[in-house]
């Protein structure tokens, strides 16, 4: 048996393993391609992404979707009425361009074009798109500067370059920690991440002005499939548990807010510490940039 699987082999394998059921579901890796699309369309992530597209490019018509995988984003954008071109280097029917072609036929989309290519090697005219969108893709670049330069080249002047859910790391040890904890890295070995400064520098060098860096806890776009309600309720749940522990120690006095706050301080239980992205391996960021 070879050491590493292909990406397609990895997805087919984890579909058969009960321990990966949650991941297959939440990452839209189900064999039913249209089910993936319908669930993605209704997700908090996509809803919030659409708000950004409308905010920064309210009159946009054309979208380039780079690294669309099994097509959920390209198809969802096409169903929103955009004229979409998607670039996907994987040709497979499971997780690549073949899957997107199946979805194009299923939804009878005339506003979706599919090309098999890498982002670093776009064969598209200059300034062709109002929006260039990449979802969970930029961190896979084999040449980050070229990836972003090509993306910028095909973006219209004042157009939008938006990257969604890219892994970030802060140093070598952090990257090692991320790779060790990624559930699929051991199967196919294709994961990667860059420092936020590297992403920003690549965009600035490509003639893009970064309008917004969206950190992990700042938007459901990044921490989905955890919902906004869940992520912000987690802190309260932990506080409630701490109050119960305090009650077991001092009884009715635990109702006093002064004593509660003193106890929280002793435990180091505050929002800044609780929502610390340094505790999340390979935490995801998103970027909004405009072509200068």
N, C-alpha and C positions, 0 to 999 in steps of 0.2 A: 504494500500500500504506500502511495506517495505521501510525503510529509504534509503537504498543504492541499486543501481543496480549492477549486475555483469558487468565485462568489456564488455562481448558480448552484454548484454542488453543496455549498454551505447552507443556502436557503432551503433547498430540497431536504437536506439532512435534518435541520432543526425543526422542520414541520413534522417530523416523525417522532420527535423527542418531547415527552410530556413536560419536562422541566423548562422547555422554551416556549410553551404555549402562550404565556403572557407576552413575551417579546414578539412572537409572530403576530399576535393580535394587535398590539400597540404600535408596532413598527410598520404595519400594513404589508405584511409578508404573506398573507393568506393566498392560497391557490386560486380562489375566486377573485379575479382581478377587479371586476366591477364592484364587488363588495368593498374592496380596499378604497376605491375611488369615492364611493358613497359615504363611507365613514370619514375619510379625509375631508371631504367637502363640508361636513357638519362639525368638524373639530374646532376647538377653541383656537388652536394654532392657526388654521387657515383663515378663520374669521378675523383674527387680529392682523394677520398678514395683509388681507384685503384692505383693511383700514389704512395701513401704511401705503399701499399702492395708490389708493384714492387720495390720500393726503398729499403725497409728493408728485403724483402724476395723474391728476383727475381726468385728463382728456386722452390718456394713453389708449392706443389701438393695438400696437404690436409688442409682443413679448418673446424674448428668447429665454427658454428654460434650459439651463445647462445641467447635465447629469441627472436626468429625470428618473433614472432607475426603471421601475415597473410602470411608470407613467402617471402616478396619482396626481402629481402637481401639474403636469402639462395638460392632462385631460380636465382637471378641475378648473384651470385657468381658461381653457378653451370653452368650457361650459358656461363660464362667466361672460363669454362674448369676445374675449381677446383673440386676435390672430396670433397663433402660437407656433413658433419653431422650436423643436426640442433637439438637443444634442446629447446623445448617449453612446458611449463607446462599447458597452456590452451589447452583444447582438442577441442574447438569449430570449426565449419565449417566457422564461420564468421571472427574470428580474431586469431585463434589458429592452432593447429596441423592438424585439419581437413581441414582447408583452404590450408595448405601447401601440404597435400596429393592430394587435387584437382589440385593444380598447377603442382605437380610432374607428374600427369597423363596427364594433358593438354599439357605440354611441352615434355612428354615422356622422362623424365630424369632418366637415370640409375646411375648417379653419385651423387644422393642425398638420404641420409638416414634420417629418422625422428624419434625422440624419445620424449616421453612426460615425462619431469622431470624438477626439479629445478636445477639451476646452483650450488647450495650448495650441491647437492646430485648426482653428475655425476657418472654413472656406466660405466665408460670408462677406458681403460688401461692407465698407466702412459706414458707420452711422446709420444702421438699418433698423434699430429697435428703440422704442420709447422706454422700454423696461428690459433690463437683463436681470434675471432672477436665478439664483442658485440655492438649492436646498440640500443641506448636509453633503456638500460637494467640494467646496473650496479647500477644505482641509485634506482632501485626497490628492491635491495637485502634485504632479511630479516636478513641476517648476512653477512655484507660486507667482513669481513676478510675471512670467509669460502668461499664465492663466489669467491674471487680472488685466494685463496689458491687452490681451486679445478681447477680453470682455469689454474693456473700455473702448477699444477701437470700434466695435460694432454698436456701441451705445450712441444714440443721437446726442448732439450738444444739448445740455441741460436735462438730458435723460437720466433715468434712475438705474443705478446698480445696487441691487439688494441681495444680501447673503443671509441665509436663514440656517440657524442651528449648526454652527461650525465649532468643533472642539478647540479649546484653547488650553495651553499649558504655560507655566511660568518659569520652568527651568528643566534641566535634564532629568533630575530625580522625579519631578512631577510628571514628566512624559512617561517615564518608566512605570510609575504608579498607574497612570491611565491605561497603558497598554496591558499591564498585568490584570487589570480589573475589567477590561472590555470583554463581554461574554463571547464574542465571535472571533476575536483576534487569533486565538489558538488554532482555529480551523483554517482560516484563509490568509491571515497575516497581512492584511491590506490596510489596517488602520493607521492614522497619522493625526498630527495636531501641530499647530504653530502658536507662537507667542502673539498676544494681541498687537504688540508693536510691529511684528512682521506683517500681519494683515494690513494694518493701517499704512505702513510704509509702502507696501506694494500698491495700495490704492492711490496714495498720493503721487507716487512715481508714475502712475499710469494716467495722470490727469484727472483724477477723481477727488472731490472734496467730501470728506466724511462728515455727514450731517448728524449721525447718531450711532453711538456704540451701545448696543443693548446687552447688558450683562445678564448673567444666568437668572438671578432672582427678580430681575426687573420686568420680565414679561413671560406670560404663559407660552409664547412662541418658543422659548428656550426650554422651559421645564415641563412642557407637555410630554407624556400623557397625564401627569399630575395636573389636576385642575387648579384654577386660581383659588377657589374656595378651599381645596385641600391644603394647598401650600401655605396659605395664610392662617388656616385653622390649626396647623401642626403646632405652632408656638403656643396657642391657647390651651391645647390638649396637654402639652408638657407642663404648663403652669398649673393646670388643674390637678395633675398627678402630684406635683410638688406640694400643693396645698393639702392634699390628702395625707401625704407623708408628714407634713408639719402638724396636721390635726392629730395624727397618731402619737405625736410627741408632746404637744402642749394643749390638746383638747380645744375647748371653745375659743381660747385666745387666738387660735389660728385664723379667725375671721377678721382680725384687726389688720387693716391694710399696711400699717407701719411695720408690723412683724412679718407680714408676707413679703414686703419689699426687701426687708433685711435678709430674709431667708433666700429670696431670689438672688440677691447680691452675693450671698455666701456661696450659692451654687454656681454663680457665673451665668445665671439665666437671664439674658437680655436679648433683644431682637438682633442687635448687631452681631453678637456671638452665635446666636442660633442660625441666622441666615448667612452663614459664612461659606462662600463658594469655594474656599480653599479645602473644604471637607468633601467636595464633590469631584471625583476623578474625571478629568477631561470635560469639565463643565462646558456648556455651550453658550456662545455669543451669537448675536446677529448684528449686521451692519447695514446702514442706509447711507448711500453716497450718491452724489450728483456729478455728472460729467461737466467739467468746467469749459 
